[in-house]
């Protein structure tokens, strides 16, 4: 297994144990993790800081609007808030790939990552 597969395994386990998710679409998780690029291998870049308004704006603009093709509407803000709540506002382990995976599924944009 490669480094990406190791990360996907780690994220899937995290989602099941820490976020109490019963099932995880590993193919989607793999695709989202791969799309994150080298950021997932750097400690600081691999996490999303939901308390940093500038970072959340970047997530919204670069991932949700540009990558997923969403419109910047209150519905998008609600989806981001939903994902933040899923992790727990005080959680410092908001892994970028997991955060993006949850946004993708919440916004029903899985087809963006379909092969």
Residue frames as a rotation matrix with the C-alpha (Angstrom) as fourth column:
UNK 1
0.573 0.820 0.000 0.00
0.820 -0.573 0.000 0.00
0.000 0.000 -1.000 0.00
UNK 2
-0.278 -0.646 0.711 1.09
0.626 -0.683 -0.376 3.54
0.728 0.340 0.595 -0.70
UNK 3
-0.948 -0.159 -0.275 0.98
0.313 -0.612 -0.726 6.66
-0.053 -0.775 0.630 1.42
UNK 4
-0.631 0.775 0.048 -2.35
-0.678 -0.580 0.452 7.73
0.378 0.252 0.891 -0.02
UNK 5
0.035 0.641 -0.767 -3.93
-0.021 0.767 0.641 4.37
0.999 -0.006 0.040 0.82
UNK 6
-0.552 -0.302 -0.777 -2.56
0.747 0.236 -0.622 4.64
0.371 -0.924 0.096 4.36
UNK 7
-0.977 0.215 0.017 -4.17
-0.207 -0.911 -0.356 8.08
-0.061 -0.351 0.934 4.71
UNK 8
-0.287 0.921 -0.263 -7.49
-0.630 0.025 0.776 6.81
0.722 0.388 0.573 3.34
UNK 9
-0.094 0.192 -0.977 -7.42
0.495 0.860 0.122 3.94
0.864 -0.472 -0.176 5.87
UNK 10
-0.839 -0.281 -0.467 -6.68
0.543 -0.377 -0.750 6.40
0.035 -0.883 0.468 8.67
UNK 11
-0.830 0.555 0.051 -9.49
-0.548 -0.829 0.115 8.74
0.106 0.068 0.992 7.59
UNK 12
-0.121 0.816 -0.565 -12.00
-0.302 0.512 0.804 5.90
0.946 0.268 0.184 7.21
UNK 13
-0.284 -0.055 -0.957 -11.16
0.768 0.585 -0.261 4.65
0.574 -0.809 -0.124 10.70
UNK 14
-0.981 -0.096 -0.171 -11.41
0.177 -0.813 -0.555 8.19
-0.086 -0.574 0.814 12.08
UNK 15
-0.594 0.804 -0.022 -14.83
-0.650 -0.463 0.603 8.65
0.475 0.372 0.797 10.50
UNK 16
0.053 0.621 -0.782 -16.12
0.070 0.779 0.624 5.39
0.996 -0.088 -0.002 11.94
UNK 17
-0.187 -0.203 -0.961 -14.69
0.888 0.383 -0.253 5.75
0.420 -0.901 0.109 15.43
UNK 18
-0.832 -0.256 -0.493 -14.66
0.480 -0.776 -0.408 9.50
-0.278 -0.576 0.769 16.08
UNK 19
-0.802 0.557 -0.216 -17.57
-0.597 -0.747 0.292 10.68
0.001 0.363 0.932 13.93
UNK 20
-0.491 0.593 0.638 -19.69
-0.161 0.658 -0.736 7.57
-0.856 -0.464 -0.228 14.52
UNK 21
-0.009 0.441 -0.897 -20.30
-0.989 -0.135 -0.056 7.00
-0.146 0.887 0.438 10.84
UNK 22
0.420 0.275 0.865 -21.60
-0.316 0.938 -0.145 3.53
-0.851 -0.213 0.481 10.06
UNK 23
0.485 -0.259 0.835 -20.44
0.772 0.576 -0.269 3.47
-0.412 0.775 0.480 6.46
UNK 24
0.139 -0.548 -0.825 -17.85
-0.335 -0.810 0.481 5.29
-0.932 0.210 -0.296 4.41
UNK 25
0.983 0.114 0.147 -17.64
0.111 0.276 -0.955 5.29
-0.149 0.954 0.259 0.62
UNK 26
0.317 -0.948 -0.014 -13.95
0.341 0.100 0.935 4.41
-0.885 -0.301 0.355 0.37
UNK 27
-0.067 -0.318 0.946 -13.78
0.997 0.001 0.071 5.13
-0.024 0.948 0.317 -3.36
UNK 28
0.690 0.374 0.620 -15.13
0.400 -0.911 0.103 8.63
0.604 0.177 -0.777 -2.79
UNK 29
0.904 -0.395 -0.163 -12.85
0.011 -0.359 0.933 9.13
-0.427 -0.845 -0.321 0.21
UNK 30
0.068 -0.906 0.417 -9.88
0.741 0.326 0.587 8.03
-0.668 0.270 0.694 -1.90
UNK 31
0.082 0.025 0.996 -10.83
0.911 -0.406 -0.065 10.43
0.403 0.913 -0.056 -4.70
UNK 32
0.911 0.280 0.303 -11.36
0.134 -0.895 0.425 13.36
0.391 -0.346 -0.853 -2.33
UNK 33
0.686 -0.715 -0.134 -8.09
0.193 0.002 0.981 12.62
-0.701 -0.699 0.140 -0.52
UNK 34
-0.072 -0.707 0.704 -6.23
0.938 0.193 0.290 12.46
-0.340 0.681 0.649 -3.82
UNK 35
0.398 0.324 0.858 -7.78
0.684 -0.729 -0.042 15.77
0.612 0.603 -0.511 -4.90
UNK 36
0.973 -0.072 -0.219 -6.37
0.126 -0.630 0.767 17.39
-0.193 -0.774 -0.603 -1.75
UNK 37
0.609 -0.792 0.030 -2.90
-0.099 -0.114 -0.989 16.76
0.787 0.599 -0.148 -3.15
UNK 38
-0.259 -0.865 -0.429 0.19
0.399 0.309 -0.863 17.05
0.879 -0.395 0.265 -0.98
UNK 39
-0.189 0.229 0.955 -1.68
-0.674 -0.737 0.043 19.09
0.714 -0.636 0.294 1.66
UNK 40
0.795 0.606 -0.031 -2.82
-0.395 0.555 0.732 15.90
0.461 -0.570 0.681 3.40
UNK 41
0.476 -0.701 -0.532 0.79
0.668 0.681 -0.300 14.99
0.573 -0.212 0.792 4.17
UNK 42
-0.592 -0.635 0.497 1.62
0.172 -0.702 -0.691 18.29
0.787 -0.324 0.525 5.90
UNK 43
-0.637 0.321 -0.701 0.47
0.771 0.295 -0.565 18.53
0.026 -0.900 -0.435 9.50
UNK 44
-0.648 0.390 -0.655 -0.90
0.035 -0.843 -0.536 22.08
-0.761 -0.370 0.533 9.41
UNK 45
-0.673 0.350 -0.651 -2.27
-0.738 -0.365 0.567 21.99
-0.039 0.863 0.504 5.86
UNK 46
-0.825 0.325 -0.463 -3.95
0.131 0.906 0.402 18.63
0.550 0.271 -0.790 6.45
UNK 47
-0.469 0.661 -0.586 -6.39
0.827 0.095 -0.554 20.21
-0.311 -0.744 -0.592 8.91
UNK 48
-0.189 0.517 0.835 -9.19
0.453 -0.708 0.541 22.74
0.871 0.481 -0.101 8.46
UNK 49
-0.872 -0.083 -0.482 -9.48
0.472 -0.402 -0.785 25.49
-0.128 -0.912 0.390 11.05
UNK 50
-0.113 0.938 0.328 -13.18
0.870 -0.067 0.489 26.24
0.481 0.341 -0.808 11.27
UNK 51
0.434 0.244 -0.867 -12.53
0.743 -0.641 0.192 29.16
-0.509 -0.728 -0.460 13.62
UNK 52
-0.599 -0.693 -0.402 -10.47
0.240 -0.634 0.735 30.95
-0.764 0.344 0.546 10.96
UNK 53
0.402 0.874 -0.272 -12.95
0.021 -0.305 -0.952 32.94
-0.915 0.377 -0.141 8.85
UNK 54
0.097 -0.447 -0.889 -10.43
-0.919 -0.383 0.093 33.43
-0.382 0.808 -0.448 6.04
UNK 55
-0.884 -0.447 0.140 -9.77
-0.380 0.859 0.343 29.69
-0.274 0.250 -0.929 5.81
UNK 56
-0.316 0.847 0.428 -13.47
0.414 0.529 -0.741 28.90
-0.854 -0.057 -0.517 5.80
UNK 57
0.490 0.431 -0.758 -13.96
-0.436 -0.632 -0.641 31.43
-0.755 0.644 -0.122 3.00
UNK 58
-0.392 -0.726 -0.565 -11.17
-0.898 0.171 0.404 29.69
-0.197 0.666 -0.719 1.07
UNK 59
-0.822 0.184 0.539 -12.83
0.124 0.981 -0.146 26.29
-0.556 -0.053 -0.830 1.60
UNK 60
0.184 0.980 -0.068 -16.11
0.208 -0.107 -0.972 27.75
-0.961 0.165 -0.224 0.38
UNK 61
0.490 0.010 -0.872 -14.67
-0.680 -0.621 -0.390 29.48
-0.545 0.784 -0.297 -2.70
UNK 62
-0.339 -0.788 -0.513 -11.97
-0.938 0.243 0.246 27.02
-0.070 0.565 -0.822 -3.78
UNK 63
-0.962 -0.025 0.272 -13.56
-0.039 0.998 -0.046 23.71
-0.270 -0.054 -0.961 -2.89
UNK 64
-0.285 0.946 0.157 -17.31
0.424 0.271 -0.864 24.18
-0.860 -0.180 -0.478 -2.80
UNK 65
0.512 0.522 -0.682 -17.72
-0.304 -0.633 -0.712 26.74
-0.804 0.572 -0.165 -5.57
UNK 66
0.008 -0.594 -0.804 -14.79
-0.982 -0.156 0.106 25.96
-0.188 0.789 -0.585 -7.89
UNK 67
-0.889 -0.458 0.019 -14.35
-0.450 0.879 0.155 22.21
-0.088 0.130 -0.988 -7.41
UNK 68
-0.675 0.670 0.310 -17.90
0.439 0.702 -0.562 21.10
-0.594 -0.243 -0.767 -6.61
UNK 69
-0.822 0.333 0.462 -19.63
0.334 -0.375 0.865 23.71
0.461 0.865 0.197 -8.74
UNK 70
-0.075 0.801 -0.593 -21.92
0.992 0.002 -0.124 24.97
-0.098 -0.598 -0.795 -5.97
UNK 71
0.126 0.187 0.974 -23.43
0.305 -0.942 0.142 28.43
0.944 0.279 -0.176 -5.85
UNK 72
-0.874 -0.448 -0.189 -22.49
0.346 -0.299 -0.889 30.67
0.342 -0.842 0.416 -2.93
UNK 73
-0.033 0.951 0.307 -25.87
-0.220 -0.306 0.926 30.64
0.975 -0.036 0.219 -1.19
UNK 74
-0.012 0.114 0.993 -27.15
-0.993 -0.118 0.001 30.32
0.117 -0.987 0.114 2.38
UNK 75
0.936 0.346 -0.072 -27.63
-0.343 0.938 0.048 26.59
0.084 -0.020 0.996 1.62
UNK 76
0.364 -0.890 -0.274 -23.87
0.191 0.360 -0.913 26.29
0.911 0.280 0.301 1.13
UNK 77
-0.362 -0.457 0.813 -23.21
-0.657 -0.494 -0.570 28.07
0.661 -0.740 -0.122 4.43
UNK 78
0.464 0.622 0.631 -25.61
-0.883 0.379 0.276 25.66
-0.068 -0.685 0.725 6.16
UNK 79
0.883 -0.200 -0.425 -23.77
0.036 0.931 -0.363 22.67
0.468 0.306 0.829 4.67
UNK 80
-0.132 -0.983 0.128 -20.44
-0.032 -0.125 -0.992 24.01
0.991 -0.135 -0.015 5.96
UNK 81
-0.217 0.134 0.967 -21.97
-0.930 -0.331 -0.163 24.60
0.298 -0.934 0.197 9.41
UNK 82
0.832 0.555 0.001 -23.36
-0.541 0.811 0.221 21.04
0.122 -0.185 0.975 9.35
UNK 83
0.518 -0.718 -0.465 -19.88
0.268 0.653 -0.708 19.62
0.812 0.242 0.531 8.71
UNK 84
-0.416 -0.653 0.633 -18.34
-0.416 -0.482 -0.771 21.77
0.809 -0.584 -0.071 11.45
UNK 85
0.166 0.587 0.793 -21.00
-0.984 0.051 0.169 20.53
0.058 -0.808 0.586 13.87
UNK 86
0.858 0.124 -0.498 -20.35
-0.201 0.974 -0.102 16.92
0.473 0.188 0.861 12.80
UNK 87
-0.055 -0.962 -0.268 -16.76
0.287 0.242 -0.927 17.28
0.956 -0.128 0.263 13.99
UNK 88
0.552 0.188 -0.812 -17.69
0.832 -0.188 0.522 19.32
-0.055 -0.964 -0.260 17.05
UNK 89
0.898 -0.108 0.426 -16.75
0.042 -0.944 -0.328 22.98
0.438 0.313 -0.843 17.19
UNK 90
0.674 -0.663 0.326 -13.92
-0.654 -0.330 0.681 22.39
-0.344 -0.672 -0.656 19.66
UNK 91
0.737 -0.395 0.548 -12.34
0.432 0.900 0.068 19.51
-0.520 0.186 0.834 17.69
UNK 92
0.254 -0.750 -0.611 -8.85
-0.632 -0.607 0.482 20.30
-0.732 0.264 -0.628 16.48
UNK 93
-0.651 -0.500 0.571 -8.82
0.009 0.748 0.664 17.20
-0.759 0.437 -0.482 14.26
UNK 94
0.574 0.794 -0.200 -10.83
-0.173 -0.121 -0.977 18.46
-0.800 0.596 0.067 11.33
UNK 95
-0.393 -0.757 0.522 -8.94
0.337 0.410 0.847 16.53
-0.856 0.509 0.094 8.70
UNK 96
-0.478 0.146 -0.866 -9.16
-0.646 -0.726 0.234 18.34
-0.595 0.672 0.441 5.36
UNK 97
-0.890 0.112 -0.442 -9.95
-0.295 0.599 0.745 15.21
0.348 0.793 -0.500 3.34
UNK 98
-0.651 0.691 -0.314 -12.69
0.757 0.562 -0.334 14.16
-0.054 -0.455 -0.889 5.77
UNK 99
-0.373 0.477 -0.796 -14.07
0.088 -0.836 -0.542 17.70
-0.924 -0.272 0.270 5.89
UNK 100
-0.605 0.079 -0.792 -14.23
-0.755 -0.374 0.539 17.79
-0.254 0.924 0.286 2.07
UNK 101
-0.920 0.298 -0.255 -15.72
0.185 0.903 0.389 14.29
0.346 0.311 -0.885 1.93
UNK 102
-0.483 0.768 -0.420 -18.51
0.726 0.083 -0.683 15.34
-0.490 -0.635 -0.598 4.30
UNK 103
-0.343 0.328 -0.880 -19.16
-0.377 -0.906 -0.191 18.51
-0.860 0.266 0.435 2.31
UNK 104
-0.842 -0.042 -0.538 -19.28
-0.531 0.239 0.813 16.48
0.094 0.970 -0.223 -0.91
UNK 105
-0.782 0.572 -0.248 -21.84
0.553 0.820 0.146 14.06
0.287 -0.023 -0.958 0.47
UNK 106
-0.396 0.647 -0.652 -23.90
0.513 -0.433 -0.741 16.73
-0.761 -0.628 -0.161 2.23
UNK 107
-0.265 0.226 -0.937 -24.10
-0.572 -0.819 -0.036 18.74
-0.776 0.527 0.347 -0.99
UNK 108
0.490 0.460 0.741 -24.78
0.170 0.783 -0.599 15.57
-0.855 0.419 0.305 -3.02
UNK 109
0.654 -0.366 -0.662 -21.86
-0.737 -0.504 -0.450 16.27
-0.169 0.782 -0.600 -5.34
UNK 110
0.267 -0.554 0.789 -20.33
-0.133 0.789 0.599 12.78
-0.955 -0.265 0.137 -5.38
UNK 111
0.797 0.132 0.589 -20.55
0.515 0.362 -0.777 12.74
-0.316 0.923 0.220 -9.18
UNK 112
0.809 -0.571 -0.135 -17.73
-0.586 -0.775 -0.236 15.35
0.030 0.270 -0.962 -9.31
UNK 113
-0.115 -0.905 0.411 -15.35
-0.892 0.276 0.357 12.59
-0.437 -0.325 -0.839 -8.18
UNK 114
0.664 0.397 0.633 -16.84
-0.103 0.888 -0.449 9.75
-0.740 0.233 0.631 -10.26
UNK 115
-0.432 -0.893 0.128 -14.40
-0.076 0.177 0.981 8.09
-0.898 0.415 -0.145 -12.61
